[in-house]
Amino acid sequence: MLEDLVASGVDDWVYAADAYGIAARTGTTGEALRLLAVGLVVDAVAAGLAIPGEYNGSAHAPWECTRGEAIERIAEAWREWGTGAPTPGAIVWLDLTAEGKALGEAVLNREAS
């Protein structure tokens, strides 16, 4: 799932709704789906594959906080959101790091073969 997430971020920013959609493909529902989607975003951030932030109307604006603080912010915002699918742009926007983009491109190249 993490590979799918970074592959989807090669050409555009990724947001919580993308992670939710990827996690939903497992057939998981309700609170378990929310936790799976949160975990997917947290994994990407913790691994240094994505930078959390928001869309400011023209660009990705990284949050000015530590990774740990960003993870707490994402988990809290998603807990407040509940178990339904986030709307596009809600909770967090992710911009891939160079490492995340390299992994995403490798996944896309592998799948194209």
Number of C-alpha atoms within 10 A of each C-alpha: 14 19 17 16 25 30 23 21 22 19 12 11 20 24 25 24 20 23 25 24 15 18 25 18 11 11 7 13 15 12 13 13 21 25 18 20 24 21 18 21 28 21 15 21 22 15 12 15 23 26 23 28 20 20 17 9 7 6 10 16 16 17 16 10 12 9 17 12 12 21 20 13 17 21 19 13 14 22 15 10 15 12 16 14 20 20 13 13 16 16 22 25 25 27 27 28 18 12 14 25 20 16 20 24 19 15 16 17 11 9 8 7 5
